[in-house]
Amino acid sequence: MPKISLELTKKQRKEMYGGVPMPGPREGEGPTYPYGTEIQFMDDHARSLNLADMKAGDVVAVRGSAKVSRISATDAPGKQALTVSLQFTEVEVYPPAAPPTEGEMFEETAGRDYA
């Protein structure tokens, strides 16, 4: 699957937040990324993934396996709104200089059934 950018364009921010001033990269522009695209790791999980020494703004590579846990489609004015929820079942974090290749990424988990 292709890697895509999740960053919102200025137009998307305006459409989503209606020009209402919100904290963001520049006051009034709203968040850079949409709600629901952030992953949080707490306590033992953060330490196990070697995230304790990270600083806000550091960039890492993340790979993992997830199970589709929910799909929701609703009609909205002019389009259908789609939400797909993924429950991560395994995750690894790498410094950006050392992410695994795509072949390595799936070789350990190939054939596993997460249902």
BALO-767067 format. One record per residue: residue in one letter; y, z, x of N, C-alpha, C in turn. Coordinates in pm, whole numbers, padded with zeros to 5 digits, always signed. Atoms other than C-alpha are relative to their C-alpha. Layout:
<nodes>
AYZXYZXYZX/...
</nodes>
This chain:
<nodes>
M-00117+00000+00083+00000+00000+00000+00124+00000+00088/P-00121+00006-00082+00349-00071+00125+00076+00132+00001/K-00089-00115-00007+00584+00201+00243+00132-00044-00061/I-00129+00034+00062+00903+00206+00033+00100+00112+00025/S-00105-00100-00012+01234+00384+00065+00023+00063-00137/L-00027-00073+00124+01297+00651-00199+00149+00031-00016/E-00143-00031+00005+01668+00677-00119+00067-00074-00115/L-00072+00060+00112+01890+00616-00421+00120-00078+00050/T-00121+00075-00032+02156+00348-00401+00118+00069-00069/K-00119-00055+00063+02514+00436-00495-00001-00029-00150/K+00007+00039+00141+02464+00245-00823-00102+00087-00075/Q+00102-00082+00064+02142+00436-00902+00049+00144-00018/R-00054-00137+00012+02314+00770-00831+00099+00007-00115/K-00099+00000+00107+02597+00677-01065-00069-00010-00136/E+00073+00014+00126+02351+00568-01337-00073+00128-00037/M+00079-00120+00027+02137+00881-01302+00087+00121-00031/Y-00082-00120+00012+02418+01134-01276+00133-00026-00070/G-00116+00034+00082+02688+00950-01475+00134+00033+00061/G-00128-00029-00064+02961+01010-01220+00037+00147-00002/V-00026-00144+00002+02933+01386-01275-00007+00051+00144/P+00004-00051-00138+03024+01558-00946-00122+00090+00022/M+00119-00076-00035+02706+01692-00787+00000+00016+00151/P+00009-00013-00146+02637+01828-00441-00086-00113+00056/G+00075+00110-00061+02518+01547-00219+00053-00025+00139/P-00045+00031-00134+02578+01378+00114+00153-00002+00009/R-00145-00004+00014+02939+01326+00005+00028+00051-00138/E-00029-00063+00129+03083+01537-00272+00023-00104-00108/G-00019+00089+00113+03058+01361-00607-00097-00116-00008/E+00092+00113+00002+02789+01110-00514-00137+00036-00056/G+00130-00040+00049+02490+01312-00628-00104+00000+00111/P+00107-00008-00099+02158+01365-00451-00036-00137+00058/T+00040+00123-00067+02036+01105-00202-00136-00049-00048/Y+00135+00034+00045+01678+01115-00334-00021+00056-00140/P+00018-00047+00138+01558+01151-00695-00081+00129-00008/Y+00075-00122+00028+01425+01474-00841-00149-00031-00001/G+00145+00015+00005+01052+01518-00792-00060-00070+00121/T+00055+00069-00117+01019+01344-00455-00010+00092+00122/E+00005-00096-00110+01034+01659-00240-00131+00078-00005/I+00121-00081-00010+00722+01843-00119+00038+00130+00070/Q-00027-00129-00063+00744+02214-00040-00130+00064+00043/F+00112-00077-00049+00502+02411+00173+00050+00140+00028/M-00045-00138-00015+00526+02789+00169-00097+00080+00086/D+00073-00101-00074+00411+03068+00397-00116-00055+00083/D+00116+00036-00081+00056+03014+00526-00017-00151+00015/H+00013+00145-00010+00053+02642+00444+00103-00057+00098/A-00104+00046-00093+00383+02587+00631-00039+00032+00143/R+00042-00038-00135+00251+02776+00932-00121-00082+00046/S+00120+00077-00035-00087+02596+00924+00033-00144+00037/L-00042+00138-00030+00096+02262+00933+00100-00005+00115/N-00092-00010-00113+00306+02379+01232+00144-00035-00037/L-00136+00028+00046+00629+02361+01031+00096+00116+00025/A-00083-00120-00015+00760+02708+01121+00116-00021+00096/D-00106+00021-00099+00967+02579+01415+00090-00119-00032/M-00082+00115+00039+01118+02282+01229+00140+00045-00039/K-00137-00024+00044+01488+02259+01156+00032-00099-00112/A-00043+00091+00106+01650+02107+00846+00055-00127+00065/G-00042+00129-00055+01701+01738+00921-00102-00062+00095/D+00108+00056-00084+01396+01701+01152-00079-00100-00083/V+00080+00102+00068+01185+01396+01066-00144+00012+00047/V+00142-00005-00032+00804+01410+01051-00071-00111-00077/A+00086+00093+00074+00528+01173+00943-00101+00083-00077/V+00092-00074+00087+00309+01292+00655-00108-00095-00048/R+00108+00077+00059-00029+01165+00550-00085+00094-00082/G+00081-00087+00082-00257+01294+00284-00078-00076-00104/S+00075+00053+00113-00488+01240-00007+00047+00075-00123/A-00045-00063+00125-00388+01307-00364-00080-00054-00116/K+00067+00039+00124-00542+01296-00707+00109-00023-00104/V-00093+00024+00108-00351+01141-00997-00029+00107-00105/S+00023-00111+00091-00305+01446-01217+00059-00021-00139/R-00060+00025+00131-00088+01309-01497+00074-00132+00002/I-00076+00122+00019+00056+00982-01626+00069+00011-00135/S-00077-00010+00123+00332+00976-01884+00091-00121-00011/A-00089+00113+00026+00510+00678-02037+00073+00027-00131/T-00081-00020+00120+00795+00712-02283+00099-00114-00013/D-00099+00104+00023+01029+00461-02442+00139+00059+00019/A-00139-00037-00022+01386+00489-02321+00084-00122-00038/P-00083+00115+00037+01679+00271-02426-00005-00111+00106/G+00003+00115-00090+01622-00070-02271-00116-00010+00096/K+00115+00007-00091+01308+00018-02074-00099+00112-00031/Q+00100-00105+00015+00994+00225-02059+00006+00088+00124/A-00003-00094-00111+01013+00537-01843-00144+00040+00035/L+00135-00031-00047+00699+00598-01634+00006+00114+00100/T+00013-00111-00094+00607+00922-01458-00147+00013+00039/V+00135-00021-00050+00297+00957-01240+00004+00123+00090/S+00008-00122-00080+00212+01301-01100-00121-00007+00092/L+00107-00003-00099+00006+01331-00783-00018+00143+00049/Q+00031-00131-00057-00164+01654-00680-00061-00023+00137/F+00056+00015-00134-00208+01655-00304-00121+00090+00015/T+00121-00077-00024-00557+01767-00209-00019+00027+00149/E+00002-00018-00146-00520+01728+00170+00131-00056+00054/V-00123+00050-00060-00214+01683+00390+00001+00033+00148/E-00021-00022-00143-00132+01649+00759+00143-00039+00031/V-00137+00029-00042+00207+01648+00931-00002-00029+00149/Y-00005+00042-00140+00280+01470+01260+00144-00016+00045/P-00132+00038-00052+00582+01439+01486+00014-00152-00020/P-00014+00142+00032+00731+01094+01412-00049-00093+00111/A+00046+00085-00109+00631+00963+01756-00152-00013+00004/A+00145-00001-00011+00262+01034+01695-00073-00013-00133/P+00076+00011+00125+00165+00933+01340-00127-00081+00022/P+00125+00075-00015-00189+00800+01296+00019-00144-00047/T-00002+00137+00050-00256+00433+01248-00060+00001-00140/E+00053+00004+00137-00349+00323+00896-00152+00014+00002/G+00145-00012-00010-00713+00288+01005-00044+00143+00024/E+00030-00140-00026-00717+00641+01145+00030+00087-00121/M-00044-00082+00113-00539+00773+00839-00108+00017-00103/F+00097-00007+00108-00819+00693+00601-00144+00010+00048/E+00138+00000-00048-01123+00699+00825-00069+00134-00025/E+00062-00130+00022-01183+01077+00791-00030+00028-00146/T+00014-00033+00140-01146+01085+00412-00065-00113-00081/A+00060+00114+00071-01306+00749+00324-00126+00043-00071/G+00120-00027+00076-01564+00779+00053-00004+00134-00071/R-00002-00130+00069-01465+01128-00066+00037-00019-00145/D-00029+00004+00144-01456+01187-00438+00083+00123-00034/Y-00089-00111+00030-01159+01400-00545+00010+00028-00148/A-00008-00021+00146-01227+01390-00920-00045+00139-00037/
</nodes>
